[in-house]
Amino acid sequence: MIVSRHPAAIEFIRSQGPEWADVPVLAQATAADVAGAVVAGNLPLHLAALAAEMVAVEFGGAPPRGQEYGLAEMTAAGARLRRYSVLAAPEVQSNLEWSDEDGSRGRRAHLILRRGEELIRFAGKSIPGVVAVCGSDYTKGGKWSHTTYRLRLAAGVAVAFEGHSGWETGTIMESLKADSWVALAFALGVADTPGFRQFVAAWRPGNAYGNSDAAELDGREVALVELEQAG
């Protein structure tokens, strides 16, 4: 597949051999899209490590600048394809300090961990194989009372989200500026799978505004489908 937003880069890759002539083109890819695939274009390293091979567009000279350059400018700059195999280094245990103190306007603090494609919410207790609570300090302050945790993450476990719900809707998708299921999954570093959607729907089914991330995203997805069908 080709992953790129730039028309000239896509045209150049397609011109480099019949194996690229009819492959699908994605403007943005997920982990599920690239896993085990040969991918030409641009990918962040954590996704490139999932691909069987990464094919990058490189230049023999200074690359063309600006958004309007075309195939001729790329060729003049010595554009070529080069193949890479990207290997993720083994993850080691890491320490983390996290506070569950609410933000202003009642914005809840959240810590979501990622183990492979699995998302796990930390709720103040050790989770076997995921995270251990090494210590904690409670701060008394009325509505601002909170606990600061000293945590040890297991090898292979990373932080997917550490922060507060959004200002206006109280949703995490607002905090991550994610306006679709695919965008939210990408921001959290996982694929848009039924398991991911179940996690989002279950861990915070609603808020003071009467809405939730899952309901909002479902509504947007339905609206887009109806718009396409109407067209």
C-alpha positions in Angstrom: 0.0 0.0 0.0 0.9 3.7 -0.3 0.5 6.0 2.7 0.8 9.6 1.7 -1.2 12.8 1.4 0.9 14.3 -1.4 -0.3 13.7 -4.9 3.2 14.1 -6.5 4.7 11.5 -4.1 1.9 9.1 -4.8 2.4 9.6 -8.6 6.1 9.1 -8.2 5.7 5.9 -6.2 3.3 4.5 -8.8 5.8 5.3 -11.6 8.5 3.1 -10.0 7.2 -0.2 -11.1 4.1 -2.3 -11.9 3.9 -3.6 -8.3 2.8 -0.1 -7.2 0.4 0.6 -10.1 -2.8 -0.6 -8.4 -2.1 -0.8 -4.7 -4.5 1.1 -2.4 -3.6 4.6 -1.2 -4.4 5.8 2.4 -4.0 9.3 3.6 -3.7 8.0 7.2 -3.1 4.4 8.3 -3.8 2.4 11.4 -1.8 -0.4 13.0 -4.3 -2.9 11.5 -3.8 -1.4 8.0 0.0 -1.7 8.0 0.7 -4.9 10.1 2.7 -7.3 7.9 2.4 -5.1 4.8 4.9 -3.5 2.4 4.2 0.2 2.8 5.5 3.1 0.6 5.3 6.7 1.8 5.3 8.1 5.3 4.6 6.4 8.6 5.5 7.2 12.2 8.1 4.8 13.6 5.7 2.9 15.9 3.6 2.0 12.8 6.6 1.4 10.5 7.8 -1.2 13.0 4.6 -3.2 12.4 5.1 -3.2 8.6 7.0 -6.0 6.9 8.9 -3.4 5.0 9.0 0.4 4.7 9.7 2.0 1.3 10.7 5.6 1.7 10.9 8.4 -0.9 14.4 9.9 -0.7 16.3 12.5 -2.7 19.8 12.6 -4.1 19.9 16.3 -3.8 17.9 19.0 -1.9 14.3 17.9 -1.7 11.7 20.3 -3.3 9.9 22.6 -0.9 6.4 23.8 -0.8 3.0 22.1 -1.3 2.8 22.7 -5.0 5.8 20.7 -6.3 5.1 18.0 -8.8 6.6 14.9 -10.3 9.0 16.9 -12.5 10.5 18.7 -9.4 10.8 15.4 -7.6 12.7 13.8 -10.5 15.0 16.8 -10.8 15.8 16.5 -7.1 16.9 12.9 -7.6 13.9 11.2 -6.0 14.2 7.4 -5.5 12.7 4.7 -3.4 14.7 3.0 -0.6 13.6 0.0 1.4 13.9 -0.3 5.2 13.1 -2.8 7.9 12.2 -1.0 11.1 12.6 -2.9 14.4 11.2 -1.6 17.6 13.7 -1.8 20.5 12.5 -3.9 23.5 10.6 -1.9 26.0 11.8 -1.9 29.6 10.1 -1.3 32.9 9.5 2.4 33.5 8.4 4.5 36.5 5.6 7.0 36.4 4.2 9.5 38.8 0.5 10.3 38.2 -2.1 12.3 40.1 -5.9 11.8 40.0 -6.5 15.5 40.8 -9.4 16.9 38.8 -8.9 19.9 36.5 -10.9 23.1 36.6 -14.6 22.9 35.7 -14.7 19.3 37.0 -12.6 17.8 34.3 -11.7 14.3 35.4 -8.1 13.0 35.4 -7.5 9.9 33.3 -4.6 7.5 32.9 -5.0 4.9 30.1 -2.2 2.4 29.5 -1.5 0.4 26.4 -0.2 -3.2 26.2 0.0 -4.2 22.5 -3.5 -3.4 21.1 -5.1 -3.6 24.6 -6.1 -0.4 26.4 -6.3 -0.6 30.2 -7.6 2.1 32.5 -5.7 2.7 35.8 -8.1 3.0 38.6 -5.9 3.4 41.7 -4.8 -0.2 42.1 -2.1 -2.5 40.9 -2.9 -4.5 37.8 -1.0 -7.8 37.5 1.3 -7.9 34.5 0.5 -4.2 33.7 1.3 -1.8 36.5 2.3 -1.9 40.2 1.5 0.8 42.7 4.9 1.4 44.5 3.6 4.2 46.8 1.0 7.0 47.0 0.5 10.3 48.8 -2.9 11.7 49.6 -3.5 15.4 49.6 -6.5 16.7 51.4 -8.1 19.8 50.0 -11.9 19.6 49.9 -13.1 19.2 46.3 -9.4 19.3 45.2 -8.4 16.3 47.4 -6.4 13.9 45.3 -3.9 11.1 45.4 -0.5 11.1 43.7 0.6 7.6 42.7 4.2 6.3 42.1 3.8 3.5 39.5 6.0 0.9 37.8 4.9 -0.1 34.3 5.6 -3.6 33.1 7.9 -4.1 30.1 5.9 -3.6 26.9 3.3 -1.3 28.6 3.1 2.4 27.6 1.0 5.4 28.4 -1.7 5.8 25.8 -3.3 8.9 27.5 -2.5 10.9 30.6 -4.6 14.0 31.1 -8.0 15.4 31.6 -11.3 15.3 29.9 -12.2 18.1 27.5 -13.4 21.6 28.5 -16.7 21.7 26.6 -18.0 18.2 26.3 -16.1 16.4 29.0 -14.8 13.8 26.6 -11.4 12.4 25.9 -11.8 12.7 22.2 -12.0 16.5 22.7 -8.7 16.4 24.7 -7.0 14.4 21.9 -8.7 16.5 19.1 -10.0 13.2 17.6 -13.1 13.6 15.6 -13.7 10.0 14.5 -13.3 6.5 15.7 -10.2 6.1 13.4 -8.7 9.3 14.7 -9.2 8.4 18.3 -7.7 4.9 17.9 -4.7 6.5 16.1 -4.2 9.0 18.9 -4.2 6.2 21.5 -1.9 4.1 19.4 -4.2 1.1 18.6 -6.3 -0.1 15.7 -10.0 0.7 15.4 -11.3 -2.7 16.4 -14.6 -3.9 18.0 -12.6 -4.4 21.2 -11.3 -0.8 21.1 -14.9 0.5 20.7 -16.1 -1.6 23.5 -13.4 -0.2 25.8 -14.4 3.4 24.9 -18.1 2.7 25.4 -17.6 0.9 28.7 -15.0 2.9 30.6 -17.0 6.1 30.6 -20.6 5.6 29.4 -21.7 9.1 30.1 -20.9 12.4 31.8 -22.6 15.4 33.4 -23.6 16.6 29.9 -25.4 13.3 29.2 -23.1 12.3 26.3 -20.1 10.1 25.9 -17.2 9.6 23.5 -18.8 6.4 22.0 -22.2 7.9 21.4 -20.8 11.0 19.8 -18.5 9.1 17.5 -21.2 6.7 16.5 -23.4 9.7 15.6 -20.8 11.2 13.5 -20.1 7.9 11.7 -23.8 7.5 10.9 -24.1 11.0 9.6 -21.1 10.4 7.2 -22.6 7.2 5.9 -26.0 8.9 5.4 -24.3 11.7 3.6 -22.5 9.3 1.3 -25.6 7.4 0.5 -27.5 10.6 -0.2 -24.8 11.6 -2.7 
